[in-house]
Amino acid sequence: MANSDGREAFSRRLRDALHKGGIGADSPTQLARDFNDRYRGKRVTQQAVRKWLNGEAIPSHDKILALAGWLEVGADWLEYGKSGGMATAMQQMTPAYRDVLSDDELLKRYRQLSLRQQRAVTEIISGLAGRERRR
């Protein structure tokens, strides 16, 4: 569990990233809604986001990864303040936001598919992986 100083430092970095991304931090309700629109895991509440903004809590690592992708900052910078600050962290980010879905959740969803659907997903992944190698 992070100490009070760690939670407050996280809150400052989160607010800074929101500000630099042109996203207001005035409405935890709106931020929760915007975050949940992008995040594939368990939805966050307005109260949870308020705690993040007020230095009362730090989100779980999977939520930090989603926040970092959305805000285009480094996850290590956002969570721990590492990577030499926000400018360095931003340079390390991949350019496009990607939804964060844990391996366990992805596998769970895959197993819920029919055999035919699983084969289709496998073909798509293989095709995309081959396409990336050719670039």
C-alpha positions as CSV (number, residue, x, y, z in Angstrom):
1,M,0.0,0.0,0.0
2,A,1.4,3.4,-0.9
3,N,2.1,6.0,1.7
4,S,0.4,9.4,1.9
5,D,3.3,11.0,0.1
6,G,3.2,8.4,-2.7
7,R,-0.5,8.9,-3.2
8,E,-0.2,12.7,-3.3
9,A,2.7,12.5,-5.8
10,F,0.6,10.2,-8.0
11,S,-2.3,12.6,-7.8
12,R,0.0,15.5,-8.9
13,R,1.3,13.5,-11.9
14,L,-2.2,12.4,-12.9
15,R,-3.5,16.0,-12.7
16,D,-0.5,17.2,-14.7
17,A,-1.0,14.5,-17.4
18,L,-4.8,15.4,-17.6
19,H,-4.0,19.1,-17.9
20,K,-1.3,18.5,-20.6
21,G,-3.7,16.2,-22.4
22,G,-6.4,18.9,-22.4
23,I,-8.6,16.9,-20.1
24,G,-10.1,18.7,-17.2
25,A,-9.8,17.2,-13.7
26,D,-12.7,19.1,-12.3
27,S,-15.3,16.4,-12.6
28,P,-14.6,13.0,-11.2
29,T,-17.9,11.8,-12.7
30,Q,-16.9,12.8,-16.2
31,L,-13.4,11.4,-15.8
32,A,-14.8,8.1,-14.6
33,R,-17.1,8.0,-17.6
34,D,-14.3,8.8,-20.0
35,F,-12.0,6.3,-18.4
36,N,-14.6,3.5,-18.4
37,D,-15.3,4.2,-22.1
38,R,-11.7,3.2,-22.8
39,Y,-11.1,0.5,-20.2
40,R,-12.1,-3.1,-20.7
41,G,-11.8,-4.2,-17.1
42,K,-14.1,-3.6,-14.1
43,R,-15.6,-0.1,-14.2
44,V,-14.4,2.5,-11.9
45,T,-16.7,4.7,-9.8
46,Q,-16.7,8.5,-9.5
47,Q,-15.6,8.0,-5.9
48,A,-12.5,6.0,-7.0
49,V,-11.5,8.7,-9.5
50,R,-12.1,11.4,-6.8
51,K,-9.7,9.5,-4.5
52,W,-7.1,9.3,-7.3
53,L,-7.3,13.1,-7.9
54,N,-7.3,14.0,-4.2
55,G,-4.3,11.8,-3.3
56,E,-6.3,9.3,-1.2
57,A,-5.7,6.3,-3.4
58,I,-3.7,4.9,-6.3
59,P,-5.4,2.7,-8.9
60,S,-4.4,-0.8,-9.6
61,H,-1.5,-1.4,-12.1
62,D,-3.9,-2.4,-14.9
63,K,-5.8,0.9,-14.5
64,I,-2.5,2.8,-14.4
65,L,-1.6,1.1,-17.7
66,A,-4.9,2.2,-19.2
67,L,-4.6,5.7,-17.8
68,A,-1.0,6.0,-19.2
69,G,-2.1,4.8,-22.6
70,W,-5.1,7.2,-22.7
71,L,-3.0,10.2,-21.5
72,E,0.0,9.2,-23.6
73,V,2.5,9.1,-20.7
74,G,4.8,6.4,-19.4
75,A,3.1,4.1,-16.9
76,D,6.3,4.1,-14.7
77,W,6.3,7.8,-14.7
78,L,2.6,8.0,-13.8
79,E,2.8,5.4,-11.1
80,Y,6.2,6.0,-9.6
81,G,7.5,9.2,-11.1
82,K,10.3,7.3,-12.8
83,S,11.7,7.7,-16.3
84,G,13.1,11.2,-15.9
85,G,9.8,13.1,-15.9
86,M,6.8,13.5,-18.1
87,A,8.7,14.6,-21.3
88,T,10.9,11.5,-21.2
89,A,8.0,9.3,-20.4
90,M,6.0,10.6,-23.3
91,Q,8.9,9.8,-25.7
92,Q,8.8,6.2,-24.5
93,M,5.1,5.7,-25.2
94,T,3.8,4.0,-28.2
95,P,2.0,6.6,-30.4
96,A,-1.4,4.9,-30.3
97,Y,-3.6,4.2,-27.3
98,R,-4.4,0.6,-26.8
99,D,-7.0,-1.0,-24.6
100,V,-5.5,-2.8,-21.7
101,L,-6.9,-6.3,-21.2
102,S,-5.1,-8.7,-18.9
103,D,-3.9,-12.0,-20.3
104,D,-6.3,-13.8,-17.9
105,E,-9.3,-11.8,-19.1
106,L,-8.3,-12.2,-22.7
107,L,-7.9,-16.0,-22.3
108,K,-11.2,-16.2,-20.5
109,R,-13.0,-14.4,-23.3
110,Y,-11.3,-16.5,-25.9
111,R,-12.4,-19.7,-24.2
112,Q,-16.0,-18.5,-24.2
113,L,-15.9,-18.5,-28.0
114,S,-17.1,-21.4,-30.1
115,L,-14.4,-23.5,-31.7
116,R,-15.1,-21.9,-35.1
117,Q,-14.7,-18.4,-33.5
118,Q,-11.5,-19.5,-31.8
119,R,-10.1,-20.6,-35.2
120,A,-11.1,-17.3,-36.8
121,V,-9.4,-15.3,-34.0
122,T,-6.3,-17.4,-34.3
123,E,-6.2,-16.7,-38.1
124,I,-6.6,-13.0,-37.5
125,I,-3.8,-12.9,-34.9
126,S,-1.5,-14.9,-37.1
127,G,-2.2,-12.7,-40.1
128,L,-1.7,-9.5,-38.1
129,A,1.5,-10.8,-36.6
130,G,2.9,-11.8,-40.0
131,R,1.9,-8.3,-41.3
132,E,3.9,-6.6,-38.6
133,R,7.0,-8.7,-39.3
134,R,6.9,-7.6,-43.0
135,R,7.0,-3.9,-42.1
